[in-house]
Amino acid sequence: MTVTTRSLAGDTETYDLIGVGFGPSNLALAIALEEAGSPLRVKFLEARPAFAWHPGMMIPGADMQISFLKDLVSQRNPQSRYTFINYLHEKGRMNAFINRKTFFPSRVEFNDYLKWAADQFDCCDYDRRVIAIEPDTSAGAVQNVEVTSCDADGREVRYRARNLVVAPGGRPAFPAVCKGLACTDRILHTHDYMRKLVPQLRPNARIAVVGGGQSAAEVFADLANRPQAPHVDLVMRADAMKPSDDSAFVNEIFAPEQTDAFHDLPEGARLSLLKDLAATNYAVVDEDLIDAIYTMLYEQAVTGEARLALRARTHVTGVSLRDEDVGLELQTRSGVETAYYDRVIFATGYTRDLDEHTLHGLMPFCATRTAGRDYRLVMKDGFDPAVFVQGFSETSHGLSDTLLSVLAQRSAEIAHSLCHLTDPEQAVAAE
Ligand SMILES: Cc1cc2nc3c(=O)[nH]c(=O)nc-3n(C[C@H](O)[C@H](O)[C@H](O)COP(=O)(O)OP(=O)(O)OC[C@H]3O[C@@H](n4cnc5c(N)ncnc54)[C@H](O)[C@@H]3O)c2cc1C
């Protein structure tokens, strides 16, 4: 989306803290600050017009991959009024939920829970995409930062803050072969699946889904069941769809207390542990979804229909546009061919980088690009504001960092540091 910026308005308050993004990470922080009795003046800036958790992947029937007990707060404070259980209670669905006998709510329900919690805070300005963060150098040493946001109509609003917490999530990642072509109406990312692909779906459309992980499988299964009966190829490099490992011993790595142990390891050991445990989260699929897809393909073999195909051991080596079609150059063990589709959707994950976008203006003041154990970036002398990051520390803090598992604890640690920075006595009282 190109936004032409127009007038510049200003919020005249200097906030103690500005949070970039109001997804689960900063929402958990809002809760932690409230529960610590923090007097900080806080403002969160959220690009979306209203609270929404991964709306582009709100696929009907998709379930959470994590227990509802790993909500915004329960692991830290099960007595909080922001627990998933209290949400069920307030919505009058406690017994019905119990009767379902599951730890895994649907994504639709978890989004509703998150929205219910977000609606209890008035410290977030929506429709405010942060487009720049600059140091305020007017007083010599940097004591504040200027945060510029932009609304959907291109109007800029500027804010000022003493401290920052940056939690914008990941950005859709496309393979290098898409360079210059990605994000057209024909070449999409699963991030936009429900918003862009589903509404445009024509009967008998030819669609390729590229990827071998959970999102690819969910989109493939959803398309397979759509009334427009599209022809769908699932194109993946791997030999087979592999199940995610959520067995009990392996799951222990997601416990909040594992963060210290992981952080204390030497870099080489951390990287090898991440590689070892990748099958909990990356390029893997829930076993029940694998079974459902296998059954779909089996039934298709019985009827002789040829609408759905799993193209394993297939690398996408080129992408091109031809008239109304998208050409995918596909390399398999038997050679290279080009297949043509109406739409191609990439389920190729998300990138998380701190420097290129949101924090660009502060990079000259960063001493390192990795956050410390307290999720705070180390800044150079003469730069006073504390800059915390959420969701950018997988290689230093462990696999949970981009997930929901550590939200309750991480937000409390950041809240504690913030209270300590601004009022050490109050922080001690909150402990
Ligand atoms: C489809 C999908 C399903 C998932 N399911 C699970 C699951 O079941 N269990 C699990 O543990 N994890 C899951 N995850 C991982 C996911 O990262 C976390 O669930 C969670 O969303 C992380 O929260 P966050 O607040 O850090 O990031 P996000 O949820 O991405 O929120 C970031 C927010 O920042 C906003 N933002 C971004 N840039 C700006 C900007 N410049 N200015 C203002 N606002 C901005 C975005 O609009 C967004 O609202 C899933 C991820 C996806 C994509």
The ligand as a MOL file (V3000), in Angstrom:
LIG
                    3D

  0  0  0     0  0            999 V3000
M  V30 BEGIN CTAB
M  V30 COUNTS 53 58 0 0 0
M  V30 BEGIN ATOM
M  V30 1 C -1.6490 -17.6780 11.5930 0
M  V30 2 C -0.8200 -17.7020 12.8410 0
M  V30 3 C -1.2200 -18.5090 13.8990 0
M  V30 4 C -0.4580 -18.5300 15.0540 0
M  V30 5 N -0.8650 -19.3630 16.0600 0
M  V30 6 C -0.1230 -19.4360 17.1680 0
M  V30 7 C -0.4910 -20.3320 18.2370 0
M  V30 8 O -1.4840 -21.0640 18.1360 0
M  V30 9 N 0.2890 -20.3630 19.3380 0
M  V30 10 C 1.3890 -19.5650 19.4660 0
M  V30 11 O 2.0600 -19.6100 20.4980 0
M  V30 12 N 1.7650 -18.7270 18.4870 0
M  V30 13 C 1.0400 -18.6400 17.3530 0
M  V30 14 N 1.4350 -17.7890 16.3530 0
M  V30 15 C 2.6660 -16.9480 16.5330 0
M  V30 16 C 2.3670 -15.4560 16.7690 0
M  V30 17 O 3.5370 -14.7460 16.5210 0
M  V30 18 C 1.9210 -15.1280 18.1700 0
M  V30 19 O 0.7330 -15.8280 18.3900 0
M  V30 20 C 1.5610 -13.6570 18.4680 0
M  V30 21 O 0.7610 -13.1270 17.4390 0
M  V30 22 C 2.7570 -12.7550 18.7300 0
M  V30 23 O 2.2420 -11.5310 19.2020 0
M  V30 24 P 2.9300 -10.1180 18.8770 0
M  V30 25 O 2.1230 -9.0960 19.5720 0
M  V30 26 O 4.3780 -10.2020 19.2250 0
M  V30 27 O 2.8680 -9.9720 17.3020 0
M  V30 28 P 1.5830 -9.7770 16.3700 0
M  V30 29 O 0.4790 -10.6470 16.7960 0
M  V30 30 O 2.0890 -9.9160 14.9810 0
M  V30 31 O 1.1390 -8.2890 16.6350 0
M  V30 32 C 1.8970 -7.1900 16.2120 0
M  V30 33 C 0.9630 -6.0060 16.0620 0
M  V30 34 O 1.7540 -4.8710 15.7100 0
M  V30 35 C 1.0870 -4.1700 14.6810 0
M  V30 36 N 2.1110 -3.4320 13.9300 0
M  V30 37 C 3.0540 -3.9110 13.1100 0
M  V30 38 N 3.8370 -2.9220 12.6240 0
M  V30 39 C 3.3520 -1.7840 13.1720 0
M  V30 40 C 3.7390 -0.4310 13.0690 0
M  V30 41 N 4.7740 -0.0540 12.3070 0
M  V30 42 N 3.0230 0.5010 13.7420 0
M  V30 43 C 1.9700 0.1340 14.5270 0
M  V30 44 N 1.5740 -1.1450 14.6580 0
M  V30 45 C 2.2620 -2.0940 14.0020 0
M  V30 46 C 0.3780 -5.2330 13.8610 0
M  V30 47 O -0.7120 -4.6790 13.1540 0
M  V30 48 C -0.0470 -6.2000 14.9470 0
M  V30 49 O -1.3340 -5.9260 15.4410 0
M  V30 50 C 0.7050 -17.7400 15.1800 0
M  V30 51 C 1.0940 -16.9450 14.1120 0
M  V30 52 C 0.3510 -16.9280 12.9520 0
M  V30 53 C 0.7960 -16.0660 11.8140 0
M  V30 END ATOM
M  V30 BEGIN BOND
M  V30 1 1 1 2
M  V30 2 1 2 3
M  V30 3 2 2 52
M  V30 4 2 3 4
M  V30 5 1 4 5
M  V30 6 1 4 50
M  V30 7 2 5 6
M  V30 8 1 6 7
M  V30 9 1 6 13
M  V30 10 2 7 8
M  V30 11 1 7 9
M  V30 12 1 9 10
M  V30 13 2 10 11
M  V30 14 1 10 12
M  V30 15 2 12 13
M  V30 16 1 13 14
M  V30 17 1 14 15
M  V30 18 1 14 50
M  V30 19 1 15 16
M  V30 20 1 16 17
M  V30 21 1 16 18
M  V30 22 1 18 19
M  V30 23 1 18 20
M  V30 24 1 20 21
M  V30 25 1 20 22
M  V30 26 1 22 23
M  V30 27 1 23 24
M  V30 28 2 24 25
M  V30 29 1 24 26
M  V30 30 1 24 27
M  V30 31 1 27 28
M  V30 32 2 28 29
M  V30 33 1 28 30
M  V30 34 1 28 31
M  V30 35 1 31 32
M  V30 36 1 32 33
M  V30 37 1 33 34
M  V30 38 1 33 48
M  V30 39 1 34 35
M  V30 40 1 35 36
M  V30 41 1 35 46
M  V30 42 1 36 37
M  V30 43 1 36 45
M  V30 44 2 37 38
M  V30 45 1 38 39
M  V30 46 1 39 40
M  V30 47 2 39 45
M  V30 48 1 40 41
M  V30 49 2 40 42
M  V30 50 1 42 43
M  V30 51 2 43 44
M  V30 52 1 44 45
M  V30 53 1 46 47
M  V30 54 1 46 48
M  V30 55 1 48 49
M  V30 56 2 50 51
M  V30 57 1 51 52
M  V30 58 1 52 53
M  V30 END BOND
M  V30 END CTAB
M  END
